[in-house]
Structures are given as structure tokens and as C-alpha cells.
Amino acid sequence: MNTIQNASIIGGAIAGMSAAIELRKRGVAVDLVEIDAQWRVYGAGITVSGAALRAFKALGIIQQVLDQGWCSDGAWTSGGRKCTLNLWAKTDH
Ligand SMILES: Cc1cc2nc3c(=O)[nH]c(=O)nc-3n(C[C@H](O)[C@H](O)[C@H](O)COP(=O)(O)OP(=O)(O)OC[C@H]3O[C@@H](n4cnc5c(N)ncnc54)[C@H](O)[C@@H]3O)c2cc1C
């Protein structure tokens, strides 16, 4: 049984929404408040690296993230060498 049954989260951006998703999964009733009634975003793209992608997978929202973005399993160095990354290696548990 949870010792915490209710939580208030101030701010509905990535940290607040992630906390809300995880707390709800654990049976905590969440009230989330966001000061911006329009829920605006800056409009700039962001780079999301492996650790954040693994966190999105743990939250259960990785498919939505992949659907909205562009994902690569590697990167090219300035010397033209490809570094392959295994973004999912630590998530298959
Ligand atoms: C120009 C720019 C580019 C960036 N690019 C990247 C990138 O490429 N990759 C990356 O990983 N990170 C990037 N970052 C950093 C990233 O945006 C932040 O680390 C991340 O947004 C932090 O998330 P957060 O939920 O903690 O806070 P925030 O995103 O700051 O969200 C805080 C939320 O709380 C709300 N709020 C504030 N005060 C109140 C209040 N009193 N009551 C209710 N709600 C309130 C705000 O409206 C906001 O929605 C970038 C940041 C900037 C500014």
C-alpha cells in the first residue's frame, strides 16, 4: 500500500508530466497545475539522448515520442566515422 496517496505537481512540462504519469501508475492521485492556460511550447526542436529515451520507454510513452520525432541509432563524427548506439540496451529487463 502506498504511504503517499495524493500528490500536487506544480508545472506541466516534461518533469511534471513525467512525475504525474509515474505516480498515477503507482496508484497515487495526482493534481497537476500549469500556469500557462494555453500549454504553449517554445517552438524549438530539442535533442533527446539515450537516457531520456530510456526514461520515456519506462514511462510507457516511447512510441508517441518516436511517432512525433526522428530517431537515429547512431551518429557520424566529423571524421566521417559512424558511432552506433544501442539506445535500448538498458531497457530490456
Ligand atoms: C532554448 C532551449 C533549448 C533547449 N534544448 C534542449 C535540448 O535540445 N535537449 C534537452 O534535453 N533539453 C533542452 N533544453 C532544456 C529543457 O528544455 C529543460 O531541461 C526542460 O524543459 C526542463 O523541464 P522541466 O519540466 O523541469 O521545466 P520547464 O520546461 O521549465 O517547465 C516548467 C513548467 O512549469 C510551469 N510553471 C512555472 N511556474 C508555475 C507556477 N507558479 N504554477 C504552475 N505552473 C508553473 C511552466 O509554465 C512550465 O510549463 C533547452 C532549453 C531551452 C531554453
The ligand as a MOL file (V3000), in Angstrom:
LIG
                    3D

  0  0  0     0  0            999 V3000
M  V30 BEGIN CTAB
M  V30 COUNTS 53 58 0 0 0
M  V30 BEGIN ATOM
M  V30 1 C 16.2530 27.2350 -25.9340 0
M  V30 2 C 16.3300 25.9260 -25.1690 0
M  V30 3 C 16.7470 24.7700 -25.8260 0
M  V30 4 C 16.8290 23.5540 -25.1360 0
M  V30 5 N 17.2120 22.4400 -25.8180 0
M  V30 6 C 17.2420 21.2580 -25.1860 0
M  V30 7 C 17.5710 20.0580 -25.8960 0
M  V30 8 O 17.8500 20.0760 -27.0870 0
M  V30 9 N 17.5600 18.8880 -25.2050 0
M  V30 10 C 17.2650 18.8340 -23.8690 0
M  V30 11 O 17.2590 17.7310 -23.2960 0
M  V30 12 N 16.9420 19.9550 -23.1690 0
M  V30 13 C 16.9280 21.1520 -23.7920 0
M  V30 14 N 16.6150 22.2900 -23.1110 0
M  V30 15 C 16.3740 22.1770 -21.6730 0
M  V30 16 C 14.9720 21.6770 -21.4200 0
M  V30 17 O 14.0380 22.4880 -22.1000 0
M  V30 18 C 14.7440 21.7150 -19.9130 0
M  V30 19 O 15.7320 20.9450 -19.2470 0
M  V30 20 C 13.3790 21.1560 -19.5710 0
M  V30 21 O 12.3680 21.8740 -20.2490 0
M  V30 22 C 13.1460 21.2310 -18.0750 0
M  V30 23 O 11.8780 20.6770 -17.8600 0
M  V30 24 P 11.0650 20.9890 -16.5830 0
M  V30 25 O 9.7470 20.2580 -16.7010 0
M  V30 26 O 11.9070 20.7230 -15.3830 0
M  V30 27 O 10.8660 22.5790 -16.5650 0
M  V30 28 P 10.2120 23.5500 -17.6350 0
M  V30 29 O 10.2590 23.0030 -19.0370 0
M  V30 30 O 10.8440 24.8850 -17.3570 0
M  V30 31 O 8.6850 23.5880 -17.2200 0
M  V30 32 C 8.2100 24.2460 -16.0620 0
M  V30 33 C 6.6960 24.3310 -16.2000 0
M  V30 34 O 6.1640 24.8760 -15.0040 0
M  V30 35 C 5.2250 25.8840 -15.3350 0
M  V30 36 N 5.1740 26.7900 -14.2130 0
M  V30 37 C 6.1210 27.6800 -13.8130 0
M  V30 38 N 5.7140 28.3220 -12.7190 0
M  V30 39 C 4.4910 27.8120 -12.4000 0
M  V30 40 C 3.5720 28.0850 -11.3600 0
M  V30 41 N 3.8250 29.0150 -10.3980 0
M  V30 42 N 2.4010 27.4030 -11.3210 0
M  V30 43 C 2.1390 26.4530 -12.2650 0
M  V30 44 N 2.9790 26.1670 -13.2920 0
M  V30 45 C 4.1460 26.8450 -13.3450 0
M  V30 46 C 5.7790 26.4900 -16.6130 0
M  V30 47 O 4.7780 27.1910 -17.3510 0
M  V30 48 C 6.2860 25.2570 -17.3510 0
M  V30 49 O 5.2790 24.6250 -18.1130 0
M  V30 50 C 16.5150 23.5060 -23.7580 0
M  V30 51 C 16.0940 24.6810 -23.0950 0
M  V30 52 C 15.9950 25.8740 -23.7910 0
M  V30 53 C 15.5280 27.1260 -23.0510 0
M  V30 END ATOM
M  V30 BEGIN BOND
M  V30 1 1 1 2
M  V30 2 1 2 3
M  V30 3 2 2 52
M  V30 4 2 3 4
M  V30 5 1 4 5
M  V30 6 1 4 50
M  V30 7 2 5 6
M  V30 8 1 6 7
M  V30 9 1 6 13
M  V30 10 2 7 8
M  V30 11 1 7 9
M  V30 12 1 9 10
M  V30 13 2 10 11
M  V30 14 1 10 12
M  V30 15 2 12 13
M  V30 16 1 13 14
M  V30 17 1 14 15
M  V30 18 1 14 50
M  V30 19 1 15 16
M  V30 20 1 16 17
M  V30 21 1 16 18
M  V30 22 1 18 19
M  V30 23 1 18 20
M  V30 24 1 20 21
M  V30 25 1 20 22
M  V30 26 1 22 23
M  V30 27 1 23 24
M  V30 28 2 24 25
M  V30 29 1 24 26
M  V30 30 1 24 27
M  V30 31 1 27 28
M  V30 32 2 28 29
M  V30 33 1 28 30
M  V30 34 1 28 31
M  V30 35 1 31 32
M  V30 36 1 32 33
M  V30 37 1 33 34
M  V30 38 1 33 48
M  V30 39 1 34 35
M  V30 40 1 35 36
M  V30 41 1 35 46
M  V30 42 1 36 37
M  V30 43 1 36 45
M  V30 44 2 37 38
M  V30 45 1 38 39
M  V30 46 1 39 40
M  V30 47 2 39 45
M  V30 48 1 40 41
M  V30 49 2 40 42
M  V30 50 1 42 43
M  V30 51 2 43 44
M  V30 52 1 44 45
M  V30 53 1 46 47
M  V30 54 1 46 48
M  V30 55 1 48 49
M  V30 56 2 50 51
M  V30 57 1 51 52
M  V30 58 1 52 53
M  V30 END BOND
M  V30 END CTAB
M  END
